[in-house]
Amino acid sequence: MVSGRLRWRFGGNDMTYKSDPELLVLHSLRLKGFAEPPDVCDATTLPEGTVTELLVAFRDREIVGRRDGRISGFMLTPAGKEHHATLLDIERTEAGCVPRVEWAYDAFLAHNETFKQLCTDWQLRTVDGKQVPNDHSDAAYDAAIGDRLVGFQAQVADVIDEIRDVLTRFSPYGDRLETAVGRFVGGETAALSRPLNRSYHDVWMELHEDLLLTLGRARGEADGY
């Protein structure tokens, strides 16, 4: 198990690599599937003007398309996915980040099991030896879930601190997860696991996919959901 304060010291060049805004925007769309400019800004910390300008240019180059309707947003075209993969390959080589990302990925997998159990415990309770849906009538039980999430995030933050030292594009995950924790313990129950709500689970899934993409790996059996 990964626990306590995690610090890994890597030898060699520890220079921090700053990703190009073009890659940041394309990478955000690759992780989210589709997104509006404010969501891309939240994930990348780029100014909305920069994001909008890049999205318009990408659409003109036909590497980004758009869907409108009940769920709308920009998305990568097949050519965009290919271009994104090329830029990511270049970054992986230039940053020399693989050893630290591999470490972070292993740490993430250990934490992932804890997070899955936390979500299960939020949805279900054990009453008289049987699991039943959590009707949220027990304030103390729900508050304990919030306390567990706060402690969990403190450990996850250590992993993000390590990886952002080599790839700055991982930095926003810390604030995004902390924000979701604050919303949840403040009474916004959807902030734990509701999809498409900037919930902790939404950000957690993006971080998972980001680690895999950065390593150039496909999702395997060990990755779970």
C-alpha angles and dihedrals in degrees: 000000000000111000144144122029109337119209124163121188116211123197125224126030112003095180113147115239119220113206122227114255090237091060092043093057095043091045092052091053090047091053097043099038090223134006146169120238096262090057091049089049090051091052097043105027088227117143113264091239091057092047093049092047092051093046091052091049091047091051090051088053090048094236091113128045134181137231124200130192136071088342114028139174148108121297140180119264119217088265089049092053089052093048091047091051090052093051091047092051090052092049093048090055097042095045096047085213103143100100094053094041090051089053091048091048092054090048090049092053091053091051092044093071090053092050093049090053091048091054091048091051090051091053098040137036132196111237121174090346094308131103113239132171113277106247089186092234091126105076093185092055092050092046089054089056088054091050090051091051091051091052091044092052091052089061094043090052089063090058092049091048089057098047096043088059088071101028115030092196088077091061098089092061091075095056093040093053093043090052091052090050091051092050092049098048088043090063104269097126094182089066092079104061115342110130121242091014102103084254124164088257092052092053092041091055091049091051090051093051091044092056091050094047092046090054092044092239134140120229111273138190092274091060096069112186 
